[in-house]
Amino acid sequence: MSGREAYLAAKLASAGQEAVIDLSDIDSDHLSVTYQRYQECHGNLSKTAKELGVSRNTLYKRLRQLGLK
C-alpha cells in the first residue's frame, strides 16, 4: 500500500460514514512522497516515475511544483 493509500485508508477509517478529505492534504502528500522517492532514486526520473506508478509527465509536473525542475 502506498503512502497515499495508507493515508486515505486511515482518514476514512477514523472519519466513519461522513468522511471529508481535504484535497490539499492529498496534494501535499503526493509532493512529499514524490520528493522522497526522487531523492532515493538519486534524480533518476525514469526510475522515480516507475516506482511512483506515474507517467514522466506527471513526475515533471510534481517536480516543477516542488521547484526542482
PQR file of N, CA, C, O and H, with PARSE charges and radii, in Angstrom:
ATOM      1  N   MET A   1       0.856  -1.170   0.000 -0.4000 1.5000
ATOM      2  CA  MET A   1       0.000   0.000   0.000 -0.0000 2.0000
ATOM      3  C   MET A   1       0.904   1.235   0.000  0.5500 1.7000
ATOM      4  O   MET A   1       1.840   1.333   0.793 -0.5500 1.4000
ATOM      5  N   SER A   2       0.612   2.159  -0.887 -0.4000 1.5000
ATOM      6  CA  SER A   2       1.428   3.367  -0.969 -0.0000 2.0000
ATOM      7  C   SER A   2       1.132   4.285   0.210  0.5500 1.7000
ATOM      8  O   SER A   2       0.162   4.089   0.942 -0.5500 1.4000
ATOM      9  H   SER A   2      -0.148   2.079  -1.531  0.4000 1.0000
ATOM     10  N   GLY A   3       1.973   5.272   0.375 -0.4000 1.5000
ATOM     11  CA  GLY A   3       1.771   6.237   1.449 -0.0000 2.0000
ATOM     12  C   GLY A   3       0.436   6.939   1.327  0.5500 1.7000
ATOM     13  O   GLY A   3      -0.258   7.158   2.320 -0.5500 1.4000
ATOM     14  H   GLY A   3       2.761   5.431  -0.220  0.4000 1.0000
ATOM     15  N   ARG A   4       0.078   7.291   0.092 -0.4000 1.5000
ATOM     16  CA  ARG A   4      -1.193   7.975  -0.146 -0.0000 2.0000
ATOM     17  C   ARG A   4      -2.359   7.073   0.202  0.5500 1.7000
ATOM     18  O   ARG A   4      -3.312   7.511   0.846 -0.5500 1.4000
ATOM     19  H   ARG A   4       0.641   7.113  -0.715  0.4000 1.0000
ATOM     20  N   GLU A   5      -2.294   5.808  -0.219 -0.4000 1.5000
ATOM     21  CA  GLU A   5      -3.379   4.874   0.065 -0.0000 2.0000
ATOM     22  C   GLU A   5      -3.531   4.645   1.562  0.5500 1.7000
ATOM     23  O   GLU A   5      -4.649   4.586   2.073 -0.5500 1.4000
ATOM     24  H   GLU A   5      -1.520   5.452  -0.742  0.4000 1.0000
ATOM     25  N   ALA A   6      -2.415   4.517   2.262 -0.4000 1.5000
ATOM     26  CA  ALA A   6      -2.459   4.327   3.711 -0.0000 2.0000
ATOM     27  C   ALA A   6      -3.063   5.547   4.391  0.5500 1.7000
ATOM     28  O   ALA A   6      -3.860   5.422   5.321 -0.5500 1.4000
ATOM     29  H   ALA A   6      -1.506   4.565   1.847  0.4000 1.0000
ATOM     30  N   TYR A   7      -2.675   6.727   3.920 -0.4000 1.5000
ATOM     31  CA  TYR A   7      -3.205   7.975   4.481 -0.0000 2.0000
ATOM     32  C   TYR A   7      -4.716   8.032   4.293  0.5500 1.7000
ATOM     33  O   TYR A   7      -5.450   8.334   5.234 -0.5500 1.4000
ATOM     34  H   TYR A   7      -2.026   6.828   3.165  0.4000 1.0000
ATOM     35  N   LEU A   8      -5.186   7.738   3.068 -0.4000 1.5000
ATOM     36  CA  LEU A   8      -6.620   7.789   2.788 -0.0000 2.0000
ATOM     37  C   LEU A   8      -7.382   6.746   3.594  0.5500 1.7000
ATOM     38  O   LEU A   8      -8.461   7.028   4.113 -0.5500 1.4000
ATOM     39  H   LEU A   8      -4.589   7.493   2.304  0.4000 1.0000
ATOM     40  N   ALA A   9      -6.829   5.549   3.702 -0.4000 1.5000
ATOM     41  CA  ALA A   9      -7.489   4.496   4.474 -0.0000 2.0000
ATOM     42  C   ALA A   9      -7.629   4.902   5.938  0.5500 1.7000
ATOM     43  O   ALA A   9      -8.675   4.683   6.550 -0.5500 1.4000
ATOM     44  H   ALA A   9      -5.952   5.319   3.280  0.4000 1.0000
ATOM     45  N   ALA A  10      -6.584   5.489   6.493 -0.4000 1.5000
ATOM     46  CA  ALA A  10      -6.630   5.929   7.889 -0.0000 2.0000
ATOM     47  C   ALA A  10      -7.650   7.045   8.069  0.5500 1.7000
ATOM     48  O   ALA A  10      -8.397   7.050   9.047 -0.5500 1.4000
ATOM     49  H   ALA A  10      -5.734   5.667   5.996  0.4000 1.0000
ATOM     50  N   LYS A  11      -7.686   7.995   7.128 -0.4000 1.5000
ATOM     51  CA  LYS A  11      -8.650   9.100   7.206 -0.0000 2.0000
ATOM     52  C   LYS A  11     -10.077   8.574   7.155  0.5500 1.7000
ATOM     53  O   LYS A  11     -10.928   8.990   7.941 -0.5500 1.4000
ATOM     54  H   LYS A  11      -7.079   7.990   6.333  0.4000 1.0000
ATOM     55  N   LEU A  12     -10.337   7.656   6.227 -0.4000 1.5000
ATOM     56  CA  LEU A  12     -11.683   7.116   6.083 -0.0000 2.0000
ATOM     57  C   LEU A  12     -12.084   6.282   7.294  0.5500 1.7000
ATOM     58  O   LEU A  12     -13.227   6.355   7.744 -0.5500 1.4000
ATOM     59  H   LEU A  12      -9.646   7.317   5.588  0.4000 1.0000
ATOM     60  N   ALA A  13     -11.169   5.502   7.818 -0.4000 1.5000
ATOM     61  CA  ALA A  13     -11.472   4.660   8.975 -0.0000 2.0000
ATOM     62  C   ALA A  13     -11.788   5.501  10.204  0.5500 1.7000
ATOM     63  O   ALA A  13     -12.681   5.159  10.980 -0.5500 1.4000
ATOM     64  H   ALA A  13     -10.240   5.442   7.452  0.4000 1.0000
ATOM     65  N   SER A  14     -11.063   6.591  10.383 -0.4000 1.5000
ATOM     66  CA  SER A  14     -11.272   7.418  11.570 -0.0000 2.0000
ATOM     67  C   SER A  14     -12.469   8.348  11.430  0.5500 1.7000
ATOM     68  O   SER A  14     -12.988   8.834  12.435 -0.5500 1.4000
ATOM     69  H   SER A  14     -10.337   6.869   9.753  0.4000 1.0000
ATOM     70  N   ALA A  15     -12.917   8.606  10.210 -0.4000 1.5000
ATOM     71  CA  ALA A  15     -13.995   9.566   9.999 -0.0000 2.0000
ATOM     72  C   ALA A  15     -15.372   8.922   9.992  0.5500 1.7000
ATOM     73  O   ALA A  15     -16.375   9.619  10.147 -0.5500 1.4000
ATOM     74  H   ALA A  15     -12.496   8.211   9.393  0.4000 1.0000
ATOM     75  N   GLY A  16     -15.442   7.624   9.818 -0.4000 1.5000
ATOM     76  CA  GLY A  16     -16.730   6.963   9.763 -0.0000 2.0000
ATOM     77  C   GLY A  16     -17.423   7.226   8.437  0.5500 1.7000
ATOM     78  O   GLY A  16     -16.757   7.383   7.414 -0.5500 1.4000
ATOM     79  H   GLY A  16     -14.627   7.058   9.693  0.4000 1.0000
ATOM     80  N   GLN A  17     -18.754   7.276   8.438 -0.4000 1.5000
ATOM     81  CA  GLN A  17     -19.512   7.439   7.201 -0.0000 2.0000
ATOM     82  C   GLN A  17     -19.403   8.839   6.620  0.5500 1.7000
ATOM     83  O   GLN A  17     -19.521   9.003   5.405 -0.5500 1.4000
ATOM     84  H   GLN A  17     -19.295   7.149   9.270  0.4000 1.0000
ATOM     85  N   GLU A  18     -19.188   9.822   7.420 -0.4000 1.5000
ATOM     86  CA  GLU A  18     -19.153  11.202   6.945 -0.0000 2.0000
ATOM     87  C   GLU A  18     -17.721  11.650   6.709  0.5500 1.7000
ATOM     88  O   GLU A  18     -17.273  12.657   7.257 -0.5500 1.4000
ATOM     89  H   GLU A  18     -19.092   9.689   8.407  0.4000 1.0000
ATOM     90  N   ALA A  19     -17.023  10.903   5.902 -0.4000 1.5000
ATOM     91  CA  ALA A  19     -15.614  11.196   5.629 -0.0000 2.0000
ATOM     92  C   ALA A  19     -15.483  12.406   4.714  0.5500 1.7000
ATOM     93  O   ALA A  19     -16.096  12.479   3.649 -0.5500 1.4000
ATOM     94  H   ALA A  19     -17.387  10.085   5.457  0.4000 1.0000
ATOM     95  N   VAL A  20     -14.668  13.344   5.160 -0.4000 1.5000
ATOM     96  CA  VAL A  20     -14.336  14.512   4.353 -0.0000 2.0000
ATOM     97  C   VAL A  20     -12.821  14.601   4.326  0.5500 1.7000
ATOM     98  O   VAL A  20     -12.170  14.667   5.368 -0.5500 1.4000
ATOM     99  H   VAL A  20     -14.169  13.284   6.024  0.4000 1.0000
ATOM    100  N   ILE A  21     -12.272  14.601   3.130 -0.4000 1.5000
ATOM    101  CA  ILE A  21     -10.824  14.635   2.987 -0.0000 2.0000
ATOM    102  C   ILE A  21     -10.437  15.941   2.325  0.5500 1.7000
ATOM    103  O   ILE A  21     -10.967  16.295   1.272 -0.5500 1.4000
ATOM    104  H   ILE A  21     -12.801  14.547   2.283  0.4000 1.0000
ATOM    105  N   ASP A  22      -9.523  16.648   2.936 -0.4000 1.5000
ATOM    106  CA  ASP A  22      -9.023  17.900   2.387 -0.0000 2.0000
ATOM    107  C   ASP A  22      -8.086  17.584   1.225  0.5500 1.7000
ATOM    108  O   ASP A  22      -7.052  16.943   1.414 -0.5500 1.4000
ATOM    109  H   ASP A  22      -9.092  16.360   3.791  0.4000 1.0000
ATOM    110  N   LEU A  23      -8.447  18.033   0.026 -0.4000 1.5000
ATOM    111  CA  LEU A  23      -7.648  17.721  -1.157 -0.0000 2.0000
ATOM    112  C   LEU A  23      -6.259  18.321  -1.096  0.5500 1.7000
ATOM    113  O   LEU A  23      -5.334  17.793  -1.714 -0.5500 1.4000
ATOM    114  H   LEU A  23      -9.287  18.554  -0.127  0.4000 1.0000
ATOM    115  N   SER A  24      -6.092  19.408  -0.369 -0.4000 1.5000
ATOM    116  CA  SER A  24      -4.749  19.986  -0.253 -0.0000 2.0000
ATOM    117  C   SER A  24      -3.832  19.053   0.539  0.5500 1.7000
ATOM    118  O   SER A  24      -2.623  19.028   0.307 -0.5500 1.4000
ATOM    119  H   SER A  24      -6.844  19.837   0.132  0.4000 1.0000
ATOM    120  N   ASP A  25      -4.402  18.286   1.473 -0.4000 1.5000
ATOM    121  CA  ASP A  25      -3.605  17.290   2.200 -0.0000 2.0000
ATOM    122  C   ASP A  25      -3.108  16.206   1.253  0.5500 1.7000
ATOM    123  O   ASP A  25      -1.959  15.772   1.340 -0.5500 1.4000
ATOM    124  H   ASP A  25      -5.383  18.307   1.662  0.4000 1.0000
ATOM    125  N   ILE A  26      -3.976  15.775   0.354 -0.4000 1.5000
ATOM    126  CA  ILE A  26      -3.600  14.736  -0.598 -0.0000 2.0000
ATOM    127  C   ILE A  26      -2.513  15.252  -1.527  0.5500 1.7000
ATOM    128  O   ILE A  26      -1.535  14.552  -1.788 -0.5500 1.4000
ATOM    129  H   ILE A  26      -4.909  16.127   0.283  0.4000 1.0000
ATOM    130  N   ASP A  27      -2.677  16.478  -2.029 -0.4000 1.5000
ATOM    131  CA  ASP A  27      -1.673  17.068  -2.916 -0.0000 2.0000
ATOM    132  C   ASP A  27      -0.339  17.198  -2.198  0.5500 1.7000
ATOM    133  O   ASP A  27       0.714  16.913  -2.770 -0.5500 1.4000
ATOM    134  H   ASP A  27      -3.471  17.047  -1.817  0.4000 1.0000
ATOM    135  N   SER A  28      -0.388  17.623  -0.958 -0.4000 1.5000
ATOM    136  CA  SER A  28       0.829  17.759  -0.160 -0.0000 2.0000
ATOM    137  C   SER A  28       1.500  16.400   0.034  0.5500 1.7000
ATOM    138  O   SER A  28       2.724  16.293  -0.032 -0.5500 1.4000
ATOM    139  H   SER A  28      -1.243  17.854  -0.493  0.4000 1.0000
ATOM    140  N   ASP A  29       0.701  15.372   0.271 -0.4000 1.5000
ATOM    141  CA  ASP A  29       1.240  14.017   0.428 -0.0000 2.0000
ATOM    142  C   ASP A  29       1.891  13.532  -0.861  0.5500 1.7000
ATOM    143  O   ASP A  29       2.963  12.927  -0.834 -0.5500 1.4000
ATOM    144  H   ASP A  29      -0.293  15.459   0.324  0.4000 1.0000
ATOM    145  N   HIS A  30       1.235  13.802  -1.998 -0.4000 1.5000
ATOM    146  CA  HIS A  30       1.815  13.423  -3.297 -0.0000 2.0000
ATOM    147  C   HIS A  30       3.185  14.048  -3.470  0.5500 1.7000
ATOM    148  O   HIS A  30       4.137  13.378  -3.870 -0.5500 1.4000
ATOM    149  H   HIS A  30       0.365  14.294  -2.020  0.4000 1.0000
ATOM    150  N   LEU A  31       3.282  15.324  -3.169 -0.4000 1.5000
ATOM    151  CA  LEU A  31       4.546  16.032  -3.353 -0.0000 2.0000
ATOM    152  C   LEU A  31       5.611  15.521  -2.391  0.5500 1.7000
ATOM    153  O   LEU A  31       6.776  15.386  -2.764 -0.5500 1.4000
ATOM    154  H   LEU A  31       2.509  15.869  -2.844  0.4000 1.0000
ATOM    155  N   SER A  32       5.219  15.241  -1.171 -0.4000 1.5000
ATOM    156  CA  SER A  32       6.159  14.733  -0.178 -0.0000 2.0000
ATOM    157  C   SER A  32       6.713  13.370  -0.594  0.5500 1.7000
ATOM    158  O   SER A  32       7.920  13.138  -0.535 -0.5500 1.4000
ATOM    159  H   SER A  32       4.272  15.350  -0.868  0.4000 1.0000
ATOM    160  N   VAL A  33       5.825  12.481  -1.012 -0.4000 1.5000
ATOM    161  CA  VAL A  33       6.242  11.149  -1.449 -0.0000 2.0000
ATOM    162  C   VAL A  33       7.094  11.257  -2.712  0.5500 1.7000
ATOM    163  O   VAL A  33       8.083  10.540  -2.861 -0.5500 1.4000
ATOM    164  H   VAL A  33       4.845  12.670  -1.061  0.4000 1.0000
ATOM    165  N   THR A  34       6.710  12.152  -3.619 -0.4000 1.5000
ATOM    166  CA  THR A  34       7.478  12.354  -4.854 -0.0000 2.0000
ATOM    167  C   THR A  34       8.893  12.801  -4.533  0.5500 1.7000
ATOM    168  O   THR A  34       9.854  12.261  -5.081 -0.5500 1.4000
ATOM    169  H   THR A  34       5.907  12.735  -3.499  0.4000 1.0000
ATOM    170  N   TYR A  35       9.030  13.773  -3.657 -0.4000 1.5000
ATOM    171  CA  TYR A  35      10.353  14.292  -3.299 -0.0000 2.0000
ATOM    172  C   TYR A  35      11.205  13.202  -2.650  0.5500 1.7000
ATOM    173  O   TYR A  35      12.383  13.051  -2.972 -0.5500 1.4000
ATOM    174  H   TYR A  35       8.250  14.212  -3.211  0.4000 1.0000
ATOM    175  N   GLN A  36      10.606  12.453  -1.744 -0.4000 1.5000
ATOM    176  CA  GLN A  36      11.332  11.381  -1.060 -0.0000 2.0000
ATOM    177  C   GLN A  36      11.818  10.330  -2.059  0.5500 1.7000
ATOM    178  O   GLN A  36      12.980   9.926  -2.023 -0.5500 1.4000
ATOM    179  H   GLN A  36       9.649  12.575  -1.482  0.4000 1.0000
ATOM    180  N   ARG A  37      10.931   9.891  -2.945 -0.4000 1.5000
ATOM    181  CA  ARG A  37      11.293   8.861  -3.923 -0.0000 2.0000
ATOM    182  C   ARG A  37      12.323   9.394  -4.915  0.5500 1.7000
ATOM    183  O   ARG A  37      13.226   8.660  -5.315 -0.5500 1.4000
ATOM    184  H   ARG A  37       9.987  10.219  -2.974  0.4000 1.0000
ATOM    185  N   TYR A  38      12.204  10.658  -5.319 -0.4000 1.5000
ATOM    186  CA  TYR A  38      13.158  11.297  -6.234 -0.0000 2.0000
ATOM    187  C   TYR A  38      14.560  11.266  -5.630  0.5500 1.7000
ATOM    188  O   TYR A  38      15.533  10.974  -6.326 -0.5500 1.4000
ATOM    189  H   TYR A  38      11.471  11.255  -4.994  0.4000 1.0000
ATOM    190  N   GLN A  39      14.661  11.565  -4.344 -0.4000 1.5000
ATOM    191  CA  GLN A  39      15.960  11.539  -3.679 -0.0000 2.0000
ATOM    192  C   GLN A  39      16.485  10.111  -3.554  0.5500 1.7000
ATOM    193  O   GLN A  39      17.676   9.868  -3.751 -0.5500 1.4000
ATOM    194  H   GLN A  39      13.871  11.802  -3.779  0.4000 1.0000
ATOM    195  N   GLU A  40      15.609   9.172  -3.230 -0.4000 1.5000
ATOM    196  CA  GLU A  40      16.025   7.773  -3.109 -0.0000 2.0000
ATOM    197  C   GLU A  40      16.525   7.214  -4.440  0.5500 1.7000
ATOM    198  O   GLU A  40      17.379   6.328  -4.461 -0.5500 1.4000
ATOM    199  H   GLU A  40      14.642   9.369  -3.070  0.4000 1.0000
ATOM    200  N   CYS A  41      15.997   7.728  -5.545 -0.4000 1.5000
ATOM    201  CA  CYS A  41      16.402   7.280  -6.886 -0.0000 2.0000
ATOM    202  C   CYS A  41      17.540   8.133  -7.433  0.5500 1.7000
ATOM    203  O   CYS A  41      17.904   8.007  -8.602 -0.5500 1.4000
ATOM    204  H   CYS A  41      15.304   8.448  -5.528  0.4000 1.0000
ATOM    205  N   HIS A  42      18.099   8.995  -6.599 -0.4000 1.5000
ATOM    206  CA  HIS A  42      19.244   9.834  -6.964 -0.0000 2.0000
ATOM    207  C   HIS A  42      18.992  10.648  -8.228  0.5500 1.7000
ATOM    208  O   HIS A  42      19.886  10.810  -9.059 -0.5500 1.4000
ATOM    209  H   HIS A  42      17.803   9.097  -5.649  0.4000 1.0000
ATOM    210  N   GLY A  43      17.762  11.162  -8.368 -0.4000 1.5000
ATOM    211  CA  GLY A  43      17.429  12.014  -9.502 -0.0000 2.0000
ATOM    212  C   GLY A  43      17.122  11.274 -10.787  0.5500 1.7000
ATOM    213  O   GLY A  43      16.904  11.911 -11.818 -0.5500 1.4000
ATOM    214  H   GLY A  43      17.036  11.031  -7.693  0.4000 1.0000
ATOM    215  N   ASN A  44      17.098   9.951 -10.761 -0.4000 1.5000
ATOM    216  CA  ASN A  44      16.781   9.166 -11.957 -0.0000 2.0000
ATOM    217  C   ASN A  44      15.271   9.269 -12.199  0.5500 1.7000
ATOM    218  O   ASN A  44      14.472   8.661 -11.487 -0.5500 1.4000
ATOM    219  H   ASN A  44      17.275   9.434  -9.924  0.4000 1.0000
ATOM    220  N   LEU A  45      14.900  10.052 -13.218 -0.4000 1.5000
ATOM    221  CA  LEU A  45      13.487  10.346 -13.455 -0.0000 2.0000
ATOM    222  C   LEU A  45      12.689   9.117 -13.885  0.5500 1.7000
ATOM    223  O   LEU A  45      11.564   8.920 -13.426 -0.5500 1.4000
ATOM    224  H   LEU A  45      15.549  10.546 -13.796  0.4000 1.0000
ATOM    225  N   SER A  46      13.253   8.299 -14.749 -0.4000 1.5000
ATOM    226  CA  SER A  46      12.536   7.100 -15.204 -0.0000 2.0000
ATOM    227  C   SER A  46      12.255   6.159 -14.039  0.5500 1.7000
ATOM    228  O   SER A  46      11.145   5.645 -13.900 -0.5500 1.4000
ATOM    229  H   SER A  46      14.167   8.459 -15.122  0.4000 1.0000
ATOM    230  N   LYS A  47      13.258   5.939 -13.212 -0.4000 1.5000
ATOM    231  CA  LYS A  47      13.100   5.048 -12.061 -0.0000 2.0000
ATOM    232  C   LYS A  47      12.104   5.637 -11.057  0.5500 1.7000
ATOM    233  O   LYS A  47      11.267   4.916 -10.514 -0.5500 1.4000
ATOM    234  H   LYS A  47      14.160   6.357 -13.325  0.4000 1.0000
ATOM    235  N   THR A  48      12.195   6.931 -10.817 -0.4000 1.5000
ATOM    236  CA  THR A  48      11.280   7.587  -9.880 -0.0000 2.0000
ATOM    237  C   THR A  48       9.840   7.450 -10.358  0.5500 1.7000
ATOM    238  O   THR A  48       8.962   7.068  -9.585 -0.5500 1.4000
ATOM    239  H   THR A  48      12.875   7.517 -11.258  0.4000 1.0000
ATOM    240  N   ALA A  49       9.595   7.759 -11.626 -0.4000 1.5000
ATOM    241  CA  ALA A  49       8.241   7.667 -12.181 -0.0000 2.0000
ATOM    242  C   ALA A  49       7.714   6.238 -12.087  0.5500 1.7000
ATOM    243  O   ALA A  49       6.558   6.018 -11.726 -0.5500 1.4000
ATOM    244  H   ALA A  49      10.309   8.070 -12.254  0.4000 1.0000
ATOM    245  N   LYS A  50       8.562   5.275 -12.413 -0.4000 1.5000
ATOM    246  CA  LYS A  50       8.145   3.871 -12.365 -0.0000 2.0000
ATOM    247  C   LYS A  50       7.783   3.459 -10.941  0.5500 1.7000
ATOM    248  O   LYS A  50       6.761   2.808 -10.724 -0.5500 1.4000
ATOM    249  H   LYS A  50       9.501   5.453 -12.706  0.4000 1.0000
ATOM    250  N   GLU A  51       8.612   3.835  -9.975 -0.4000 1.5000
ATOM    251  CA  GLU A  51       8.342   3.464  -8.578 -0.0000 2.0000
ATOM    252  C   GLU A  51       7.088   4.148  -8.035  0.5500 1.7000
ATOM    253  O   GLU A  51       6.389   3.589  -7.189 -0.5500 1.4000
ATOM    254  H   GLU A  51       9.442   4.364 -10.151  0.4000 1.0000
ATOM    255  N   LEU A  52       6.804   5.354  -8.520 -0.4000 1.5000
ATOM    256  CA  LEU A  52       5.606   6.065  -8.076 -0.0000 2.0000
ATOM    257  C   LEU A  52       4.356   5.604  -8.824  0.5500 1.7000
ATOM    258  O   LEU A  52       3.233   5.870  -8.397 -0.5500 1.4000
ATOM    259  H   LEU A  52       7.371   5.808  -9.207  0.4000 1.0000
ATOM    260  N   GLY A  53       4.565   4.906  -9.949 -0.4000 1.5000
ATOM    261  CA  GLY A  53       3.430   4.455 -10.754 -0.0000 2.0000
ATOM    262  C   GLY A  53       2.762   5.589 -11.506  0.5500 1.7000
ATOM    263  O   GLY A  53       1.551   5.572 -11.725 -0.5500 1.4000
ATOM    264  H   GLY A  53       5.478   4.690 -10.296  0.4000 1.0000
ATOM    265  N   VAL A  54       3.564   6.586 -11.905 -0.4000 1.5000
ATOM    266  CA  VAL A  54       3.035   7.731 -12.648 -0.0000 2.0000
ATOM    267  C   VAL A  54       3.830   7.893 -13.941  0.5500 1.7000
ATOM    268  O   VAL A  54       4.912   7.327 -14.096 -0.5500 1.4000
ATOM    269  H   VAL A  54       4.548   6.599 -11.728  0.4000 1.0000
ATOM    270  N   SER A  55       3.279   8.670 -14.857 -0.4000 1.5000
ATOM    271  CA  SER A  55       3.997   8.952 -16.097 -0.0000 2.0000
ATOM    272  C   SER A  55       5.115   9.952 -15.817  0.5500 1.7000
ATOM    273  O   SER A  55       5.116  10.637 -14.794 -0.5500 1.4000
ATOM    274  H   SER A  55       2.400   9.129 -14.731  0.4000 1.0000
ATOM    275  N   ARG A  56       6.067  10.019 -16.750 -0.4000 1.5000
ATOM    276  CA  ARG A  56       7.145  11.004 -16.606 -0.0000 2.0000
ATOM    277  C   ARG A  56       6.570  12.417 -16.640  0.5500 1.7000
ATOM    278  O   ARG A  56       7.080  13.306 -15.958 -0.5500 1.4000
ATOM    279  H   ARG A  56       6.067   9.462 -17.581  0.4000 1.0000
ATOM    280  N   ASN A  57       5.507  12.637 -17.429 -0.4000 1.5000
ATOM    281  CA  ASN A  57       4.884  13.965 -17.477 -0.0000 2.0000
ATOM    282  C   ASN A  57       4.341  14.366 -16.109  0.5500 1.7000
ATOM    283  O   ASN A  57       4.513  15.505 -15.675 -0.5500 1.4000
ATOM    284  H   ASN A  57       5.092  11.916 -17.983  0.4000 1.0000
ATOM    285  N   THR A  58       3.689  13.428 -15.437 -0.4000 1.5000
ATOM    286  CA  THR A  58       3.173  13.704 -14.095 -0.0000 2.0000
ATOM    287  C   THR A  58       4.316  13.978 -13.135  0.5500 1.7000
ATOM    288  O   THR A  58       4.228  14.874 -12.295 -0.5500 1.4000
ATOM    289  H   THR A  58       3.549  12.503 -15.790  0.4000 1.0000
ATOM    290  N   LEU A  59       5.383  13.211 -13.259 -0.4000 1.5000
ATOM    291  CA  LEU A  59       6.546  13.429 -12.403 -0.0000 2.0000
ATOM    292  C   LEU A  59       7.134  14.816 -12.642  0.5500 1.7000
ATOM    293  O   LEU A  59       7.452  15.525 -11.687 -0.5500 1.4000
ATOM    294  H   LEU A  59       5.455  12.484 -13.942  0.4000 1.0000
ATOM    295  N   TYR A  60       7.281  15.208 -13.903 -0.4000 1.5000
ATOM    296  CA  TYR A  60       7.801  16.545 -14.212 -0.0000 2.0000
ATOM    297  C   TYR A  60       6.920  17.633 -13.593  0.5500 1.7000
ATOM    298  O   TYR A  60       7.426  18.617 -13.053 -0.5500 1.4000
ATOM    299  H   TYR A  60       7.022  14.632 -14.679  0.4000 1.0000
ATOM    300  N   LYS A  61       5.606  17.449 -13.675 -0.4000 1.5000
ATOM    301  CA  LYS A  61       4.673  18.431 -13.100 -0.0000 2.0000
ATOM    302  C   LYS A  61       4.897  18.557 -11.591  0.5500 1.7000
ATOM    303  O   LYS A  61       4.963  19.664 -11.056 -0.5500 1.4000
ATOM    304  H   LYS A  61       5.195  16.650 -14.114  0.4000 1.0000
ATOM    305  N   ARG A  62       5.011  17.421 -10.916 -0.4000 1.5000
ATOM    306  CA  ARG A  62       5.224  17.445  -9.463 -0.0000 2.0000
ATOM    307  C   ARG A  62       6.571  18.069  -9.106  0.5500 1.7000
ATOM    308  O   ARG A  62       6.674  18.814  -8.131 -0.5500 1.4000
ATOM    309  H   ARG A  62       4.958  16.522 -11.350  0.4000 1.0000
ATOM    310  N   LEU A  63       7.604  17.766  -9.897 -0.4000 1.5000
ATOM    311  CA  LEU A  63       8.926  18.340  -9.627 -0.0000 2.0000
ATOM    312  C   LEU A  63       8.915  19.855  -9.837  0.5500 1.7000
ATOM    313  O   LEU A  63       9.581  20.591  -9.108 -0.5500 1.4000
ATOM    314  H   LEU A  63       7.520  17.161 -10.689  0.4000 1.0000
ATOM    315  N   ARG A  64       8.159  20.316 -10.833 -0.4000 1.5000
ATOM    316  CA  ARG A  64       8.028  21.771 -11.028 -0.0000 2.0000
ATOM    317  C   ARG A  64       7.326  22.404  -9.827  0.5500 1.7000
ATOM    318  O   ARG A  64       7.710  23.485  -9.383 -0.5500 1.4000
ATOM    319  H   ARG A  64       7.618  19.718 -11.425  0.4000 1.0000
ATOM    320  N   GLN A  65       6.302  21.735  -9.303 -0.4000 1.5000
ATOM    321  CA  GLN A  65       5.598  22.245  -8.126 -0.0000 2.0000
ATOM    322  C   GLN A  65       6.535  22.331  -6.922  0.5500 1.7000
ATOM    323  O   GLN A  65       6.379  23.197  -6.062 -0.5500 1.4000
ATOM    324  H   GLN A  65       5.990  20.856  -9.664  0.4000 1.0000
ATOM    325  N   LEU A  66       7.497  21.431  -6.874 -0.4000 1.5000
ATOM    326  CA  LEU A  66       8.476  21.430  -5.787 -0.0000 2.0000
ATOM    327  C   LEU A  66       9.635  22.384  -6.056  0.5500 1.7000
ATOM    328  O   LEU A  66      10.482  22.602  -5.190 -0.5500 1.4000
ATOM    329  H   LEU A  66       7.623  20.727  -7.573  0.4000 1.0000
ATOM    330  N   GLY A  67       9.667  22.953  -7.263 -0.4000 1.5000
ATOM    331  CA  GLY A  67      10.740  23.865  -7.628 -0.0000 2.0000
ATOM    332  C   GLY A  67      12.036  23.155  -7.972  0.5500 1.7000
ATOM    333  O   GLY A  67      13.110  23.749  -7.886 -0.5500 1.4000
ATOM    334  H   GLY A  67       8.979  22.776  -7.967  0.4000 1.0000
ATOM    335  N   LEU A  68      11.947  21.879  -8.363 -0.4000 1.5000
ATOM    336  CA  LEU A  68      13.141  21.095  -8.655 -0.0000 2.0000
ATOM    337  C   LEU A  68      13.466  21.022 -10.141  0.5500 1.7000
ATOM    338  O   LEU A  68      14.603  20.713 -10.494 -0.5500 1.4000
ATOM    339  H   LEU A  68      11.074  21.396  -8.433  0.4000 1.0000
ATOM    340  N   LYS A  69      12.536  21.288 -10.998 -0.4000 1.5000
ATOM    341  CA  LYS A  69      12.775  21.222 -12.455 -0.0000 2.0000
ATOM    342  C   LYS A  69      12.126  22.398 -13.128  0.5500 1.7000
ATOM    343  O   LYS A  69      12.208  22.532 -14.349 -0.5500 1.4000
ATOM    344  H   LYS A  69      11.611  21.539 -10.710  0.4000 1.0000
TER
END
